[in-house]
C-alpha cells in the first residue's frame, strides 16, 4: 500500500512539474494540466509558487493594487438560499433593508469625501420574484424592477463623483445593456462550474441563480457587450479539486472568446456560526495558494488576480508568493457586507506588509487601466473615467 501511495505521489509530482514547465513556456494548458497544478504535491509546491510569482512579475511587476470603495448594498433580500451566505435576509428580519435614494446619496458622498473612487453596488438576486412585500417596496419607490432601481443608484453614485461597479447577480442581456452606461465595470462570481453543487444537500440546492450555465451565459453576454468584467471562484464550498480547476478553465475560455475578464477573484469560504455550513472546514492556506498559483499559470501574466485580504489576514505574504497582484476593494467607510465579521485591513499596515515583501501598494479604479478605452467604456463615461485615472496618478 505504501509503495502504491509513493508511486502515485511521484506520478502527481511529475505531472505537476510538466504542467508548470508548459505554463512557463506559454504553451496551452488543458484539464489534466489544471488538475495537476491545483493538486500539486508538497514536494513540488515551491516550484509551483515560484513559477506563478515570476509570471506575475513578468506581467505586473512588483505592483499590488486595491480599489478604495464604498459598498452600496441596495437590498439584502434575495430569492436564493446559498448555505454559506450571511448577506441575505428574510423580508421580516429586522436587518432586512432596501436603501433609500437618500441613503445611497449620503453613503456615496461620505465615501467620496473619504477618498473612495468605486461604488460597489451589490445586492441579492431577483428578490421581486420571491417577495410580494418587496414588490410593494419597488412600487413605492416608483420603479418597475430592481435593475431599474440599481440604474438609479449608479446614477446617484456617479453624481457624487464615484465610478460604479455593479454586481447584481444573474442579468439578462437587456439588463446588462441598461446598466452599461452607468458602470465603469461589472461583475458576477462564477463561483464554480459544477452543476453538482446544485444537487440535494449541496450549497446551491436552493439557489436557482447559481446554475453554472446561467452564470456563464451572463458573463458571455457581458463579453458580447464589451463590459470590463470581474469574476472568480469560491474555494471550499464542497467542490472537488477537479471542479475547482475546471472553473478556472471555464473563466479562461470566456476570456479567450471576448477578452473582457479584467480580474479573477480567488475567494475562500469562511465558516460562520449563523450559516448552514457553520461546521464545514475552511480551505487551508496552502490550498488557497495552490488555487491562486493555478489561476496565475492558467490565465497568464496579464490577468489581474485578486484574493480578498480581509478573509485571510494572516496569509497575505503566502498569496503574494502565489501570484496575486490585487487586493480588491477596501473601504474606509463601510464594512464588508458579505463577510461582516472580517474587518478591512488598515491601509498603512497593508502598505507596510507589501513593502516588506518587495511590492508597492497603489490605489486603482474599479476598471483596470488596460480597459480604460472607448472600446470598453460607454461614451458617456469615458471622460469621467479618464479624469479619475489622471487624478489617481497625480
Ligand atoms: S450568496 Fe448571493 S445569491 Fe446566494 S443567498 Fe447570498 S445574496 Fe443570495
Boltz pocket constraint, residues with backbone or C-beta under 6 A from the ligand:
constraints:
  - pocket:
      binder: B
      contacts: [[A, 78], [A, 79], [A, 80], [A, 81], [A, 82], [A, 85], [A, 86], [A, 87], [A, 88], [A, 123], [A, 124], [A, 125], [A, 169], [A, 207], [A, 209]]
      max_distance: 6.0
